[in-house]
Amino acid sequence: MAATSLRALVRGGRLVLDEPTDLPEGTVVELVPGIEVDDLDDGERERLHAAIQRGLEQGRRGESRPIDEVLAELRAGR
């Protein structure tokens, strides 16, 4: 079974699903609190968004590399 994201609310100390699900009866679901942390200042956020945009544009132009190659480089500290 593929991983599926489910949203739930806390009501009266209980988790209540925010949407219907077709998971089979008795399915065990691991819940992890969603925590959004963004401590970037406006300049950092702008540079991050620009870098993401440049990466997307490079990918559209076919200027991409296999992820395994990039990860190996990062792990090697290059």
DRENTORKOL-3810 file (N, C-alpha, C; in nm, 4 decimals):
REM DRENTORKOL-3810
@n.u->0.0849; n.v->-0.1173; n.w->0.0000; ca.u->0.0000; ca.v->0.0000; ca.w->0.0000; c.u->0.0895; c.v->0.1236; c.w->0.0000
@n.u->0.0625; n.v->0.2183; n.w->-0.0864; ca.u->0.1391; ca.v->0.3423; ca.w->-0.0943; c.u->0.1082; c.v->0.4307; c.w->0.0263
@n.u->0.2080; n.v->0.5077; n.w->0.0668; ca.u->0.1874; ca.v->0.5999; ca.w->0.1784; c.u->0.0876; c.v->0.7069; c.w->0.1374
@n.u->-0.0019; n.v->0.7384; n.w->0.2281; ca.u->-0.1037; ca.v->0.8387; ca.w->0.2026; c.u->-0.1013; c.v->0.9390; c.w->0.3162
@n.u->-0.1125; n.v->1.0645; n.w->0.2841; ca.u->-0.1168; ca.v->1.1687; ca.w->0.3854; c.u->-0.2609; c.v->1.1883; c.w->0.4297
@n.u->-0.2816; n.v->1.1864; n.w->0.5588; ca.u->-0.4144; ca.v->1.2108; ca.w->0.6144; c.u->-0.4058; c.v->1.3292; c.w->0.7085
@n.u->-0.5063; n.v->1.4139; n.w->0.7073; ca.u->-0.5110; ca.v->1.5294; ca.w->0.7987; c.u->-0.6144; c.v->1.4997; c.w->0.9059
@n.u->-0.5788; n.v->1.5340; n.w->1.0284; ca.u->-0.6708; ca.v->1.5151; ca.w->1.1397; c.u->-0.6661; c.v->1.6382; c.w->1.2292
@n.u->-0.7748; n.v->1.6585; n.w->1.3024; ca.u->-0.7840; ca.v->1.7675; ca.w->1.3994; c.u->-0.7936; c.v->1.7064; c.w->1.5387
@n.u->-0.7490; n.v->1.7801; n.w->1.6381; ca.u->-0.7667; ca.v->1.7367; ca.w->1.7759; c.u->-0.8938; c.v->1.8014; c.w->1.8280
@n.u->-0.9869; n.v->1.7187; n.w->1.8728; ca.u->-1.1137; ca.v->1.7660; ca.w->1.9293; c.u->-1.1413; c.v->1.6864; c.w->2.0561
@n.u->-1.1488; n.v->1.7573; n.w->2.1661; ca.u->-1.1766; ca.v->1.6893; ca.w->2.2927; c.u->-1.0710; c.v->1.5855; c.w->2.3273
@n.u->-0.9466; n.v->1.6129; n.w->2.2904; ca.u->-0.8387; ca.v->1.5200; ca.w->2.3213; c.u->-0.8322; c.v->1.3999; c.w->2.2292
@n.u->-0.9114; n.v->1.3985; n.w->2.1242; ca.u->-0.9143; ca.v->1.2881; ca.w->2.0278; c.u->-0.8757; c.v->1.3390; c.w->1.8898
@n.u->-0.8155; n.v->1.2522; n.w->1.8117; ca.u->-0.7831; ca.v->1.2866; ca.w->1.6732; c.u->-0.9014; c.v->1.2509; c.w->1.5855
@n.u->-0.9447; n.v->1.3480; n.w->1.5062; ca.u->-1.0595; ca.v->1.3290; ca.w->1.4178; c.u->-1.0124; c.v->1.3555; c.w->1.2754
@n.u->-1.0334; n.v->1.2574; n.w->1.1877; ca.u->-0.9933; ca.v->1.2768; ca.w->1.0490; c.u->-1.0694; c.v->1.3911; c.w->0.9871
@n.u->-0.9986; n.v->1.4683; n.w->0.9068; ca.u->-1.0544; ca.v->1.5859; ca.w->0.8420; c.u->-1.1196; c.v->1.5517; c.w->0.7086
@n.u->-1.1015; n.v->1.4286; n.w->0.6633; ca.u->-1.1498; ca.v->1.3875; ca.w->0.5321; c.u->-1.1779; c.v->1.2381; c.w->0.5333
@n.u->-1.2595; n.v->1.1901; n.w->0.4421; ca.u->-1.2865; ca.v->1.0464; ca.w->0.4380; c.u->-1.1631; c.v->0.9691; c.w->0.3914
@n.u->-1.1583; n.v->0.8436; n.w->0.4268; ca.u->-1.0485; ca.v->0.7574; ca.w->0.3830; c.u->-1.1045; c.v->0.6230; c.w->0.3413
@n.u->-1.0343; n.v->0.5580; n.w->0.2510; ca.u->-1.0777; ca.v->0.4249; ca.w->0.2084; c.u->-0.9853; c.v->0.3167; c.w->0.2651
@n.u->-0.9136; n.v->0.3499; n.w->0.3737; ca.u->-0.8275; ca.v->0.2507; ca.w->0.4370; c.u->-0.9140; c.v->0.1379; c.w->0.4924
@n.u->-0.8649; n.v->0.0165; n.w->0.4853; ca.u->-0.9426; ca.v->-0.0969; ca.w->0.5379; c.u->-0.9621; c.v->-0.0869; c.w->0.6891
@n.u->-1.0731; n.v->-0.1373; n.w->0.7368; ca.u->-1.1026; ca.v->-0.1404; ca.w->0.8800; c.u->-0.9883; c.v->-0.2086; c.w->0.9541
@n.u->-0.9441; n.v->-0.1493; n.w->1.0652; ca.u->-0.8374; ca.v->-0.2079; ca.w->1.1459; c.u->-0.6976; c.v->-0.1655; c.w->1.1054
@n.u->-0.6858; n.v->-0.0832; n.w->1.0008; ca.u->-0.5541; ca.v->-0.0358; ca.w->0.9577; c.u->-0.4920; c.v->0.0486; c.w->1.0679
@n.u->-0.3652; n.v->0.0213; n.w->1.0987; ca.u->-0.2932; ca.v->0.1009; ca.w->1.1968; c.u->-0.2261; c.v->0.2155; c.w->1.1231
@n.u->-0.2454; n.v->0.3373; n.w->1.1711; ca.u->-0.1901; ca.v->0.4559; ca.w->1.1075; c.u->-0.0970; c.v->0.5244; c.w->1.2064
@n.u->0.0263; n.v->0.5518; n.w->1.1648; ca.u->0.1199; ca.v->0.6243; ca.w->1.2495; c.u->0.0985; c.v->0.7732; c.w->1.2279
@n.u->0.0755; n.v->0.8459; n.w->1.3350; ca.u->0.0519; ca.v->0.9893; ca.w->1.3257; c.u->0.1747; c.v->1.0638; c.w->1.3750
@n.u->0.2170; n.v->1.1620; n.w->1.2970; ca.u->0.3311; ca.v->1.2456; ca.w->1.3326; c.u->0.2842; c.v->1.3902; c.w->1.3261
@n.u->0.2978; n.v->1.4647; n.w->1.4360; ca.u->0.2517; ca.v->1.6040; ca.w->1.4333; c.u->0.3228; c.v->1.6835; c.w->1.3245
@n.u->0.2464; n.v->1.7599; n.w->1.2497; ca.u->0.3036; ca.v->1.8449; ca.w->1.1468; c.u->0.3496; c.v->1.9753; c.w->1.2092
@n.u->0.4776; n.v->2.0025; n.w->1.1975; ca.u->0.5332; ca.v->2.1246; ca.w->1.2552; c.u->0.5967; c.v->2.2046; c.w->1.1427
@n.u->0.5498; n.v->2.3233; n.w->1.1223; ca.u->0.6067; ca.v->2.4097; ca.w->1.0201; c.u->0.6964; c.v->2.5115; c.w->1.0868
@n.u->0.8221; n.v->2.5102; n.w->1.0483; ca.u->0.9174; ca.v->2.6056; ca.w->1.1045; c.u->0.9799; c.v->2.6809; c.w->0.9887
@n.u->0.9671; n.v->2.8086; n.w->0.9918; ca.u->1.0273; ca.v->2.8927; ca.w->0.8892; c.u->1.0888; c.v->3.0119; c.w->0.9600
@n.u->1.2193; n.v->3.0020; n.w->0.9830; ca.u->1.2852; ca.v->3.1126; ca.w->1.0502; c.u->1.3718; c.v->3.1932; c.w->0.9534
@n.u->1.3363; n.v->3.1872; n.w->0.8247; ca.u->1.4087; ca.v->3.2636; ca.w->0.7238; c.u->1.3638; c.v->3.4091; c.w->0.7275
@n.u->1.4599; n.v->3.4997; n.w->0.7072; ca.u->1.4179; ca.v->3.6387; ca.w->0.6920; c.u->1.3748; c.v->3.6581; c.w->0.5469
@n.u->1.3205; n.v->3.7744; n.w->0.5159; ca.u->1.2657; ca.v->3.7979; ca.w->0.3818; c.u->1.3704; c.v->3.7792; c.w->0.2723
@n.u->1.4929; n.v->3.8264; n.w->0.2959; ca.u->1.5989; ca.v->3.8127; ca.w->0.1963; c.u->1.6362; c.v->3.6671; c.w->0.1724
@n.u->1.6458; n.v->3.5888; n.w->0.2806; ca.u->1.6792; ca.v->3.4466; ca.w->0.2680; c.u->1.5683; c.v->3.3720; c.w->0.1948
@n.u->1.4444; n.v->3.4030; n.w->0.2291; ca.u->1.3305; ca.v->3.3371; ca.w->0.1647; c.u->1.3286; c.v->3.3692; c.w->0.0152
@n.u->1.3562; n.v->3.4941; n.w->-0.0183; ca.u->1.3583; ca.v->3.5359; ca.w->-0.1587; c.u->1.4691; c.v->3.4622; c.w->-0.2352
@n.u->1.5876; n.v->3.4511; n.w->-0.1741; ca.u->1.6985; ca.v->3.3791; ca.w->-0.2399; c.u->1.6663; c.v->3.2310; c.w->-0.2555
@n.u->1.6032; n.v->3.1715; n.w->-0.1557; ca.u->1.5650; ca.v->3.0306; ca.w->-0.1638; c.u->1.4666; c.v->3.0082; c.w->-0.2774
@n.u->1.3645; n.v->3.0925; n.w->-0.2850; ca.u->1.2641; ca.v->3.0781; ca.w->-0.3905; c.u->1.3273; c.v->3.0989; c.w->-0.5287
@n.u->1.4199; n.v->3.1924; n.w->-0.5401; ca.u->1.4885; ca.v->3.2158; ca.w->-0.6678; c.u->1.5720; c.v->3.0943; c.w->-0.7062
@n.u->1.6399; n.v->3.0330; n.w->-0.6082; ca.u->1.7216; ca.v->2.9148; ca.w->-0.6359; c.u->1.6343; c.v->2.7980; c.w->-0.6800
@n.u->1.5203; n.v->2.7811; n.w->-0.6153; ca.u->1.4272; ca.v->2.6742; ca.w->-0.6554; c.u->1.3781; c.v->2.6989; c.w->-0.7970
@n.u->1.3435; n.v->2.8225; n.w->-0.8279; ca.u->1.2959; ca.v->2.8564; ca.w->-0.9626; c.u->1.4037; c.v->2.8284; c.w->-1.0675
@n.u->1.5289; n.v->2.8674; n.w->-1.0383; ca.u->1.6391; ca.v->2.8397; ca.w->-1.1319; c.u->1.6551; c.v->2.6905; c.w->-1.1542
@n.u->1.6443; n.v->2.6122; n.w->-1.0476; ca.u->1.6563; ca.v->2.4671; ca.w->-1.0597; c.u->1.5459; c.v->2.4078; c.w->-1.1450
@n.u->1.4232; n.v->2.4563; n.w->-1.1255; ca.u->1.3114; ca.v->2.4078; ca.w->-1.2074; c.u->1.3323; c.v->2.4405; c.w->-1.3548
@n.u->1.3782; n.v->2.5621; n.w->-1.3810; ca.u->1.4017; ca.v->2.6028; ca.w->-1.5192; c.u->1.5140; c.v->2.5208; c.w->-1.5827
@n.u->1.6207; n.v->2.4921; n.w->-1.5059; ca.u->1.7285; ca.v->2.4088; ca.w->-1.5576; c.u->1.6771; c.v->2.2690; c.w->-1.5920
@n.u->1.5926; n.v->2.2157; n.w->-1.5054; ca.u->1.5349; ca.v->2.0838; ca.w->-1.5312; c.u->1.4501; c.v->2.0823; c.w->-1.6574
@n.u->1.3722; n.v->2.1872; n.w->-1.6777; ca.u->1.2879; ca.v->2.1957; ca.w->-1.7983; c.u->1.3724; c.v->2.2022; c.w->-1.9259
@n.u->1.4927; n.v->2.2616; n.w->-1.9133; ca.u->1.5820; ca.v->2.2711; ca.w->-2.0295; c.u->1.6667; c.v->2.1453; c.w->-2.0474
@n.u->1.6479; n.v->2.0472; n.w->-1.9599; ca.u->1.7244; ca.v->1.9236; ca.w->-1.9690; c.u->1.8630; c.v->1.9333; c.w->-1.9085
@n.u->1.8852; n.v->2.0358; n.w->-1.8290; ca.u->2.0156; ca.v->2.0564; ca.w->-1.7663; c.u->2.0167; c.v->1.9972; c.w->-1.6257
@n.u->1.9796; n.v->1.8713; n.w->-1.6155; ca.u->1.9746; ca.v->1.8070; ca.w->-1.4849; c.u->2.0706; c.v->1.6889; c.w->-1.4807
@n.u->2.0949; n.v->1.6412; n.w->-1.3600; ca.u->2.1818; ca.v->1.5258; ca.w->-1.3407; c.u->2.1076; c.v->1.4222; c.w->-1.2578
@n.u->2.1477; n.v->1.2973; n.w->-1.2697; ca.u->2.0823; ca.v->1.1927; ca.w->-1.1892; c.u->2.0994; c.v->1.2210; c.w->-1.0399
@n.u->1.9946; n.v->1.1981; n.w->-0.9628; ca.u->1.9959; ca.v->1.2278; ca.w->-0.8208; c.u->2.1046; c.v->1.1502; c.w->-0.7473
@n.u->2.1296; n.v->1.0261; n.w->-0.7896; ca.u->2.2337; ca.v->0.9462; ca.w->-0.7239; c.u->2.3701; c.v->1.0145; c.w->-0.7349
@n.u->2.3958; n.v->1.0754; n.w->-0.8490; ca.u->2.5221; ca.v->1.1459; ca.w->-0.8710; c.u->2.5328; c.v->1.2678; c.w->-0.7783
@n.u->2.4269; n.v->1.3430; n.w->-0.7699; ca.u->2.4262; ca.v->1.4630; ca.w->-0.6863; c.u->2.4415; c.v->1.4251; c.w->-0.5392
@n.u->2.3686; n.v->1.3236; n.w->-0.4936; ca.u->2.3773; ca.v->1.2817; ca.w->-0.3544; c.u->2.5164; c.v->1.2300; c.w->-0.3201
@n.u->2.5779; n.v->1.1561; n.w->-0.4115; ca.u->2.7143; ca.v->1.1065; ca.w->-0.3886; c.u->2.8111; c.v->1.2234; c.w->-0.3715
@n.u->2.7938; n.v->1.3260; n.w->-0.4526; ca.u->2.8772; ca.v->1.4454; ca.w->-0.4420; c.u->2.8581; c.v->1.5146; c.w->-0.3078
@n.u->2.7344; n.v->1.5284; n.w->-0.2663; ca.u->2.7047; ca.v->1.5934; ca.w->-0.1393; c.u->2.7636; c.v->1.5134; c.w->-0.0222
@n.u->2.7493; n.v->1.3811; n.w->-0.0303; ca.u->2.8032; ca.v->1.2967; ca.w->0.0779; c.u->2.9556; c.v->1.3038; c.w->0.0838
@n.u->3.0189; n.v->1.3227; n.w->-0.0314; ca.u->3.1639; ca.v->1.3305; ca.w->-0.0367; c.u->3.2131; c.v->1.4693; c.w->0.0073
@n.u->3.1207; n.v->1.5603; n.w->0.0276; ca.u->3.1566; ca.v->1.6947; ca.w->0.0747; c.u->3.2109; c.v->1.7852; c.w->-0.0323
@n.u->3.1742; n.v->1.7593; n.w->-0.1566; ca.u->3.2220; ca.v->1.8451; ca.w->-0.2662; c.u->3.1329; c.v->1.9629; c.w->-0.2862
END
